[in-house]
Amino acid sequence: LGRLVRPIGESPWSVAVWDEYFVTLDDTVGGPRQGFDQNRFFVTALRKLTPAVTLEAGYLWHLQPANQVRGTRHAHTVFTW
């Protein structure tokens, strides 16, 4: 997981980008193949509500490569937490 956050001046707002790259380290019977497994990329705006609480909302792109059963999957999601 890599994440970059850039505050917008002195405001409580920031922008962020993160990327998660998943790798399977071994082969499992009936499971994922060894190597690249999936990737998630997220672009977000975030606002600090209190010193302990931050609200984030943005776009999440999720990629799963093809396997023996199905083709490549791309998921496009509006994501908030």
N, C-alpha and C positions, 0 to 999 in steps of 0.2 A: 504494500500500500504506500503510495506516495501522495502527499497532499500539500498544496500551496494555498495560502490565505493572504489576501491583500486588503488591508483596511482602506476605507474611503475617507480620507482626511480625518477630522476629529469626530465624525458622526458615529453612531452605533452600528452602521452598515459596513459590510465587507463583501468581497466576492471570493470564491474559492473554486479550485479545480482539484479533483483527485482521481487516481487511477489504481485499480486493484488488478493484479495479474496473477492468476492461479496456475500452478504447475502440479501435476500428479507425479510423485516420485517413484512409484512402483506400478506394476501391472496387477490387476485383480481380476479374477474369473467373473465375467459378467459385469464388470465395472468399467470405469474410464481407462483409456490407454495411457501409457506413460508419456509425459511431456505436457505441452500446453493444454489446459483444461477449459479456462474461460477468462474473460476480461470484462471489467465494469469500469466505465468512465462517467464521471459526474461533474457537471458545471452548476454552480449554485450561487444564490445571493443569501446572505445570512445577516441576522439582526440580533444584537445582544439585548435581551430583555431585562436581565438582571446580571450581576456579576457571575451567577451560577447557572443561568438559563439562556440558551441561544436557540433561535428558530431558524431553520434552513429550508429552502425550497428551491428546486431546480430540475434539471433534465438528466436522466440516467440512461445511458446506452449500455446494454448487456449483450455480449457476444459469446455464443457457445459454438465451437466448431462442429462439423459433421462427424458422425460416428457410424457404426455398422447399421444402426436402426433408423436414423433420421438425418436430414440435411442440416446445414448450418442454420442456427437460430439467431435472430437479432430482435431484442426487445427494446422498445422505446417507451420510457415511463416518466411521468411527472411525479417527482418524489419529494415528500416533505417529512421533516422530523424536527 
